[in-house]
Amino acid sequence: MRRLATCLAALSLLSAPLPAQIKATAQNVPEIPYDSVPNFIKMPPGLYLGEAMGVATNSRGHFFVYTRSANTRLFEYDQSGKFVREIGEGNYGFEFAHSVRVDPEENIWVVDEGTNLVIKFNPQGRIVMVMGHRPDQVNGAVATTNAPPAPAQKYIFGRPTDVAWDPQGNIFVSDGYVNNRVVKYDRNGRFLKQVGSEKRGSGPDQLSLPHGIAVDLKGNVYVADRSNNRVAVFDNDLNPKAQYTNVGTSWTVCVSPGPHQYLFSSNSNPNGNPPGSWENTGEIYKMELDGTVLGRFGHASKQFGGFQVVHNMDCRNPNEIFVAEIESWRVQKLLLKPPAASASAR
């Protein structure tokens, strides 16, 4: 009963029309050749991935996959793709996975769209922080309404999507589907500031389905502003700084650790493959932090080596990109090669 009510509520929200995926306008972009490591993930017998919503690596080369299946689950693998363990099985915060990230102190964070929670696990797999509040349930159902959303509260999320940190340990949450905002908290989870609101918009201080987030070493914040078809850039105090509108519809962003940092953005082919989407979408862009496009790689495909809805990615090593795909139920490890040409685009 509870799962049925949750699914019905999710379907009602997903039925709202969203702007169509658009083709990138960046010109003369070099293709970056790459290989996808075959048979990378080794699952134990009888255990399977569902929709791969999030992937993140730690400093040892282990990687974590947050997946939607019969139950939402968090798996850890070693650098060879061998299954290591499951983390958080059966906890109250797992319902409808959206992303996973690893912070500089090796803590594992998950963002769960279904429970409106951001959960921090320490490296040993114990929960050490919970942000947000799971909707209260009465008689196994969540109360729903067609009324306009209430003003966003400081500590309550509405279908959040991603999490990131600045060098001081401040926490940034993209509070995506309902509140259309980015929220900044200190390292202890105390509210500091937000940008955007529950009213979607396309202005420099507005967002429309912020779907992914990353922060560079200077504290600048990069947001995959999905329904605005752009990457929105803010300074550390969430003041608007720039917009990158030439790389299509950004579903997720990633900033490599440095010392020279790169920005990656996925122009992912959308769920359901609407007409024309395979010709317009599917690629990932590699950029300088100022938005200069250095190259692109990948294409829409259900076959191994192509991408079927890249929902989240990890770029700890900018030449080894992990991508989590929804509709192909897989994670790929991509080994990038030098670009075919040296041209760049803005």
MITITOR-621547 format. One record per residue (C-alpha): z, x, y. Coordinates in Angstrom, 2 decimals. Layout:
# MITITOR-621547
@c3 Z c1 X c2 Y
...
//
This chain:
# MITITOR-621547
@c3 0.00 c1 0.00 c2 0.00
@c3 0.94 c1 2.74 c2 2.46
@c3 -2.23 c1 4.75 c2 1.73
@c3 -4.39 c1 1.62 c2 2.11
@c3 -2.84 c1 0.83 c2 5.50
@c3 -3.33 c1 4.43 c2 6.64
@c3 -6.98 c1 4.44 c2 5.53
@c3 -7.71 c1 1.12 c2 7.26
@c3 -6.17 c1 2.36 c2 10.49
@c3 -8.20 c1 5.57 c2 10.28
@c3 -11.42 c1 3.66 c2 9.62
@c3 -10.85 c1 1.43 c2 12.65
@c3 -10.53 c1 4.48 c2 14.85
@c3 -13.48 c1 6.26 c2 13.31
@c3 -15.67 c1 3.19 c2 13.88
@c3 -15.57 c1 3.74 c2 17.64
@c3 -18.93 c1 5.15 c2 18.81
@c3 -19.07 c1 8.85 c2 19.64
@c3 -21.78 c1 10.68 c2 21.57
@c3 -24.55 c1 12.01 c2 19.35
@c3 -24.68 c1 15.61 c2 18.25
@c3 -27.04 c1 17.54 c2 20.52
@c3 -29.32 c1 20.50 c2 20.06
@c3 -28.24 c1 23.81 c2 21.61
@c3 -30.21 c1 24.88 c2 24.68
@c3 -29.51 c1 28.64 c2 24.55
@c3 -32.82 c1 30.52 c2 24.60
@c3 -34.05 c1 33.67 c2 22.79
@c3 -30.97 c1 33.87 c2 20.59
@c3 -31.19 c1 36.54 c2 17.85
@c3 -30.59 c1 35.44 c2 14.29
@c3 -27.67 c1 37.23 c2 12.66
@c3 -28.41 c1 37.83 c2 8.96
@c3 -25.56 c1 37.20 c2 6.56
@c3 -24.61 c1 36.93 c2 2.92
@c3 -22.28 c1 34.34 c2 1.46
@c3 -20.04 c1 35.75 c2 -1.28
@c3 -20.92 c1 33.90 c2 -4.52
@c3 -18.26 c1 32.24 c2 -6.67
@c3 -15.64 c1 33.28 c2 -4.16
@c3 -12.80 c1 30.82 c2 -4.80
@c3 -11.26 c1 30.82 c2 -8.28
@c3 -9.31 c1 27.62 c2 -8.91
@c3 -6.90 c1 27.20 c2 -11.84
@c3 -8.11 c1 24.86 c2 -14.60
@c3 -7.76 c1 21.21 c2 -13.61
@c3 -7.24 c1 21.93 c2 -9.90
@c3 -9.98 c1 21.18 c2 -7.37
@c3 -10.73 c1 21.35 c2 -3.66
@c3 -11.44 c1 18.12 c2 -1.86
@c3 -12.73 c1 18.08 c2 1.70
@c3 -12.10 c1 21.57 c2 3.07
@c3 -10.67 c1 20.87 c2 6.52
@c3 -9.11 c1 24.20 c2 7.48
@c3 -9.17 c1 27.87 c2 6.51
@c3 -7.17 c1 30.80 c2 7.90
@c3 -6.44 c1 34.40 c2 6.87
@c3 -3.39 c1 36.63 c2 7.19
@c3 -3.17 c1 40.38 c2 7.76
@c3 -3.17 c1 41.12 c2 4.00
@c3 -6.49 c1 39.39 c2 3.52
@c3 -5.00 c1 36.34 c2 1.85
@c3 -6.46 c1 33.05 c2 3.01
@c3 -5.17 c1 29.50 c2 3.18
@c3 -7.12 c1 26.27 c2 2.70
@c3 -5.92 c1 22.88 c2 3.92
@c3 -7.73 c1 20.20 c2 1.94
@c3 -7.99 c1 16.42 c2 1.71
@c3 -8.07 c1 15.17 c2 -1.86
@c3 -6.12 c1 12.53 c2 -3.77
@c3 -3.28 c1 14.16 c2 -1.82
@c3 -3.45 c1 16.48 c2 1.16
@c3 -2.65 c1 20.00 c2 -0.09
@c3 -2.29 c1 23.57 c2 1.20
@c3 -3.46 c1 26.40 c2 -1.10
@c3 -3.16 c1 30.18 c2 -0.78
@c3 -5.61 c1 32.69 c2 -2.29
@c3 -5.67 c1 36.49 c2 -2.39
@c3 -8.42 c1 38.62 c2 -0.86
@c3 -10.56 c1 38.30 c2 -4.01
@c3 -10.38 c1 34.49 c2 -3.94
@c3 -7.87 c1 34.21 c2 -6.77
@c3 -5.46 c1 31.29 c2 -6.49
@c3 -1.92 c1 32.41 c2 -5.55
@c3 0.18 c1 29.29 c2 -4.92
@c3 0.46 c1 25.87 c2 -3.39
@c3 2.60 c1 25.50 c2 -0.26
@c3 4.46 c1 22.37 c2 0.86
@c3 3.56 c1 20.12 c2 -2.05
@c3 4.89 c1 16.58 c2 -1.58
@c3 6.34 c1 17.12 c2 1.91
@c3 6.47 c1 14.20 c2 4.35
@c3 4.07 c1 15.81 c2 6.82
@c3 1.00 c1 15.93 c2 4.55
@c3 -1.26 c1 12.88 c2 4.70
@c3 -4.68 c1 13.62 c2 6.26
@c3 -5.40 c1 17.33 c2 6.74
@c3 -7.18 c1 18.64 c2 9.84
@c3 -6.63 c1 22.40 c2 10.31
@c3 -4.62 c1 25.45 c2 9.29
@c3 -3.95 c1 28.62 c2 11.29
@c3 -1.91 c1 31.82 c2 10.83
@c3 -0.03 c1 33.17 c2 13.86
@c3 0.52 c1 36.87 c2 14.72
@c3 3.88 c1 36.81 c2 12.90
@c3 2.20 c1 35.62 c2 9.68
@c3 3.58 c1 32.09 c2 9.89
@c3 1.27 c1 29.39 c2 8.51
@c3 0.70 c1 26.33 c2 10.69
@c3 -0.97 c1 23.10 c2 9.63
@c3 -2.16 c1 20.25 c2 11.84
@c3 -2.11 c1 16.89 c2 10.08
@c3 -4.15 c1 14.16 c2 11.72
@c3 -2.67 c1 11.43 c2 9.53
@c3 1.01 c1 12.06 c2 10.30
@c3 0.54 c1 13.25 c2 13.91
@c3 2.43 c1 16.44 c2 13.06
@c3 2.07 c1 20.17 c2 13.62
@c3 4.11 c1 22.00 c2 10.97
@c3 5.09 c1 25.67 c2 10.89
@c3 5.75 c1 27.37 c2 7.55
@c3 7.23 c1 30.86 c2 7.42
@c3 5.41 c1 33.46 c2 5.25
@c3 7.60 c1 32.46 c2 2.29
@c3 6.33 c1 28.88 c2 2.55
@c3 9.42 c1 27.19 c2 4.01
@c3 9.14 c1 24.71 c2 6.88
@c3 10.75 c1 26.19 c2 10.01
@c3 9.39 c1 23.95 c2 12.79
@c3 7.99 c1 20.43 c2 13.07
@c3 6.25 c1 19.24 c2 16.23
@c3 5.39 c1 15.58 c2 16.79
@c3 6.61 c1 12.45 c2 15.02
@c3 5.18 c1 10.68 c2 12.01
@c3 4.60 c1 6.99 c2 12.84
@c3 7.45 c1 4.82 c2 11.62
@c3 6.58 c1 2.49 c2 8.77
@c3 7.94 c1 -0.94 c2 7.95
@c3 7.30 c1 -2.50 c2 4.53
@c3 4.85 c1 0.27 c2 3.73
@c3 2.50 c1 -0.32 c2 6.67
@c3 1.95 c1 1.17 c2 10.10
@c3 1.79 c1 -1.34 c2 12.94
@c3 -1.60 c1 -1.30 c2 14.69
@c3 -2.89 c1 -2.85 c2 17.89
@c3 -6.16 c1 -3.23 c2 19.76
@c3 -4.45 c1 -2.68 c2 23.10
@c3 -5.42 c1 0.36 c2 25.19
@c3 -3.46 c1 3.50 c2 24.26
@c3 -0.20 c1 4.08 c2 26.08
@c3 0.14 c1 7.16 c2 28.30
@c3 0.56 c1 10.27 c2 26.19
@c3 4.14 c1 11.42 c2 25.68
@c3 5.25 c1 15.04 c2 25.84
@c3 6.26 c1 15.34 c2 22.20
@c3 4.21 c1 12.64 c2 20.46
@c3 0.69 c1 13.41 c2 19.27
@c3 -2.22 c1 11.07 c2 18.58
@c3 -4.34 c1 12.42 c2 15.73
@c3 -4.00 c1 16.11 c2 16.73
@c3 -6.68 c1 18.57 c2 15.66
@c3 -5.72 c1 22.26 c2 16.06
@c3 -3.13 c1 24.81 c2 17.24
@c3 -3.21 c1 28.29 c2 18.83
@c3 -0.88 c1 30.81 c2 20.57
@c3 -1.02 c1 33.19 c2 23.50
@c3 0.38 c1 36.76 c2 23.39
@c3 3.76 c1 35.50 c2 24.65
@c3 4.06 c1 33.09 c2 21.73
@c3 3.44 c1 29.92 c2 23.73
@c3 1.94 c1 27.16 c2 21.58
@c3 -1.22 c1 25.24 c2 22.47
@c3 -2.08 c1 22.02 c2 20.63
@c3 -5.40 c1 20.18 c2 20.90
@c3 -4.21 c1 16.57 c2 20.76
@c3 -7.61 c1 15.21 c2 19.97
@c3 -8.70 c1 11.77 c2 18.91
@c3 -6.27 c1 9.53 c2 20.81
@c3 -4.81 c1 11.52 c2 23.71
@c3 -7.83 c1 13.73 c2 24.55
@c3 -5.65 c1 16.52 c2 25.90
@c3 -4.42 c1 20.06 c2 25.33
@c3 -0.65 c1 20.58 c2 25.51
@c3 1.19 c1 23.85 c2 26.15
@c3 4.68 c1 24.43 c2 24.73
@c3 6.89 c1 27.50 c2 24.79
@c3 7.56 c1 29.36 c2 21.54
@c3 10.52 c1 27.05 c2 20.83
@c3 8.44 c1 23.90 c2 21.18
@c3 9.53 c1 22.90 c2 24.71
@c3 6.85 c1 21.08 c2 26.73
@c3 5.39 c1 23.09 c2 29.61
@c3 2.11 c1 21.51 c2 30.73
@c3 -0.94 c1 19.54 c2 29.64
@c3 -4.56 c1 19.02 c2 30.67
@c3 -6.61 c1 15.91 c2 29.95
@c3 -5.35 c1 12.41 c2 29.19
@c3 -5.80 c1 9.47 c2 26.85
@c3 -8.75 c1 8.43 c2 29.05
@c3 -11.75 c1 10.42 c2 27.92
@c3 -13.77 c1 12.13 c2 30.63
@c3 -16.27 c1 14.88 c2 31.32
@c3 -14.73 c1 16.38 c2 34.47
@c3 -13.50 c1 20.00 c2 34.49
@c3 -9.91 c1 18.86 c2 33.91
@c3 -10.84 c1 16.17 c2 31.38
@c3 -11.59 c1 16.27 c2 27.66
@c3 -13.26 c1 14.02 c2 25.12
@c3 -12.11 c1 14.65 c2 21.56
@c3 -10.84 c1 18.24 c2 21.80
@c3 -11.49 c1 19.21 c2 18.19
@c3 -10.51 c1 22.91 c2 18.03
@c3 -8.69 c1 25.51 c2 20.09
@c3 -8.32 c1 29.30 c2 20.40
@c3 -6.62 c1 31.69 c2 22.87
@c3 -7.64 c1 35.22 c2 23.84
@c3 -5.48 c1 38.27 c2 24.58
@c3 -5.36 c1 37.39 c2 28.29
@c3 -4.08 c1 33.91 c2 27.50
@c3 -7.29 c1 32.06 c2 28.30
@c3 -7.74 c1 28.89 c2 26.27
@c3 -11.04 c1 27.89 c2 24.60
@c3 -11.45 c1 24.28 c2 23.49
@c3 -14.12 c1 22.76 c2 21.26
@c3 -14.62 c1 19.72 c2 23.50
@c3 -16.64 c1 17.92 c2 20.87
@c3 -17.69 c1 14.65 c2 22.46
@c3 -18.49 c1 16.42 c2 25.73
@c3 -20.86 c1 18.77 c2 23.86
@c3 -19.30 c1 21.92 c2 25.27
@c3 -16.71 c1 24.65 c2 25.00
@c3 -14.17 c1 24.10 c2 27.78
@c3 -12.30 c1 27.17 c2 29.05
@c3 -8.91 c1 27.08 c2 30.80
@c3 -6.59 c1 29.76 c2 32.10
@c3 -3.12 c1 30.18 c2 30.66
@c3 -1.71 c1 27.46 c2 32.91
@c3 -4.45 c1 25.06 c2 31.74
@c3 -6.39 c1 25.18 c2 34.98
@c3 -10.17 c1 24.72 c2 34.44
@c3 -12.02 c1 28.00 c2 34.38
@c3 -15.49 c1 27.57 c2 32.81
@c3 -17.69 c1 25.41 c2 30.59
@c3 -20.22 c1 26.62 c2 28.02
@c3 -22.74 c1 23.81 c2 27.58
@c3 -25.66 c1 25.61 c2 25.91
@c3 -24.40 c1 25.91 c2 22.31
@c3 -24.66 c1 22.30 c2 21.22
@c3 -21.71 c1 20.19 c2 20.11
@c3 -18.72 c1 22.43 c2 19.43
@c3 -16.71 c1 21.26 c2 16.43
@c3 -14.50 c1 24.31 c2 16.14
@c3 -13.90 c1 27.60 c2 17.96
@c3 -12.46 c1 30.95 c2 16.93
@c3 -11.61 c1 34.10 c2 18.94
@c3 -11.46 c1 37.41 c2 17.06
@c3 -8.30 c1 39.52 c2 17.50
@c3 -9.85 c1 42.48 c2 19.30
@c3 -9.61 c1 45.01 c2 20.81
@c3 -13.08 c1 43.71 c2 21.73
@c3 -12.88 c1 39.97 c2 21.30
@c3 -15.69 c1 37.59 c2 20.40
@c3 -15.90 c1 33.82 c2 20.62
@c3 -17.44 c1 31.81 c2 17.78
@c3 -18.44 c1 28.14 c2 18.09
@c3 -19.93 c1 25.86 c2 15.42
@c3 -22.66 c1 23.40 c2 16.35
@c3 -21.84 c1 21.60 c2 13.13
@c3 -24.16 c1 19.04 c2 11.59
@c3 -22.24 c1 15.75 c2 11.84
@c3 -20.75 c1 13.66 c2 9.05
@c3 -23.27 c1 11.47 c2 7.27
@c3 -26.35 c1 13.43 c2 8.39
@c3 -27.79 c1 10.94 c2 10.93
@c3 -31.56 c1 11.15 c2 11.55
@c3 -32.65 c1 14.43 c2 13.08
@c3 -29.31 c1 16.17 c2 12.63
@c3 -30.62 c1 18.79 c2 10.20
@c3 -33.21 c1 19.97 c2 12.72
@c3 -30.73 c1 20.09 c2 15.63
@c3 -27.48 c1 21.36 c2 14.17
@c3 -25.67 c1 23.42 c2 11.58
@c3 -25.59 c1 26.88 c2 13.14
@c3 -22.69 c1 29.00 c2 14.43
@c3 -22.89 c1 30.98 c2 17.69
@c3 -21.34 c1 34.38 c2 18.37
@c3 -20.58 c1 34.96 c2 22.05
@c3 -18.81 c1 37.22 c2 24.47
@c3 -15.77 c1 35.58 c2 26.00
@c3 -17.72 c1 34.98 c2 29.22
@c3 -20.15 c1 32.77 c2 27.32
@c3 -22.96 c1 35.29 c2 26.84
@c3 -24.63 c1 34.35 c2 23.56
@c3 -25.06 c1 37.34 c2 21.26
@c3 -26.54 c1 35.64 c2 18.22
@c3 -26.49 c1 32.71 c2 15.83
@c3 -26.27 c1 32.31 c2 12.08
@c3 -26.45 c1 29.57 c2 9.49
@c3 -28.25 c1 26.26 c2 9.14
@c3 -27.60 c1 22.73 c2 7.95
@c3 -27.79 c1 22.51 c2 4.16
@c3 -25.90 c1 21.11 c2 1.22
@c3 -26.88 c1 24.21 c2 -0.77
@c3 -24.69 c1 27.31 c2 -1.01
@c3 -25.38 c1 29.64 c2 1.92
@c3 -26.02 c1 26.78 c2 4.33
@c3 -23.39 c1 24.62 c2 6.01
@c3 -22.48 c1 20.99 c2 5.49
@c3 -20.13 c1 20.08 c2 8.36
@c3 -18.27 c1 23.27 c2 9.34
@c3 -14.91 c1 21.85 c2 10.37
@c3 -12.82 c1 25.01 c2 10.84
@c3 -13.39 c1 28.76 c2 10.65
@c3 -11.53 c1 32.06 c2 10.67
@c3 -12.82 c1 35.22 c2 12.43
@c3 -9.95 c1 37.71 c2 11.99
@c3 -12.69 c1 40.18 c2 11.08
@c3 -15.68 c1 39.27 c2 13.30
@c3 -18.04 c1 40.50 c2 10.60
@c3 -16.39 c1 38.40 c2 7.86
@c3 -16.31 c1 34.72 c2 8.77
@c3 -14.59 c1 32.10 c2 6.63
@c3 -15.91 c1 28.54 c2 7.02
@c3 -14.34 c1 25.31 c2 5.73
@c3 -16.82 c1 22.49 c2 5.10
@c3 -15.97 c1 18.81 c2 4.80
@c3 -18.86 c1 17.24 c2 2.97
@c3 -19.61 c1 20.03 c2 0.49
@c3 -15.92 c1 20.42 c2 -0.45
@c3 -16.07 c1 24.19 c2 -0.22
@c3 -15.02 c1 27.34 c2 1.64
@c3 -17.48 c1 30.17 c2 2.11
@c3 -16.90 c1 33.80 c2 3.05
@c3 -19.79 c1 35.10 c2 5.14
@c3 -20.62 c1 38.79 c2 5.57
@c3 -22.51 c1 39.24 c2 8.85
@c3 -25.13 c1 41.94 c2 9.29
@c3 -26.53 c1 43.47 c2 12.51
@c3 -28.68 c1 40.98 c2 14.47
@c3 -32.42 c1 41.01 c2 13.92
@c3 -32.97 c1 41.62 c2 17.67
@c3 -30.85 c1 42.77 c2 20.62
@c3 -31.77 c1 40.00 c2 23.08
@c3 -28.97 c1 37.86 c2 24.50
@c3 -28.88 c1 34.52 c2 26.25
@c3 -26.72 c1 32.57 c2 28.65
//
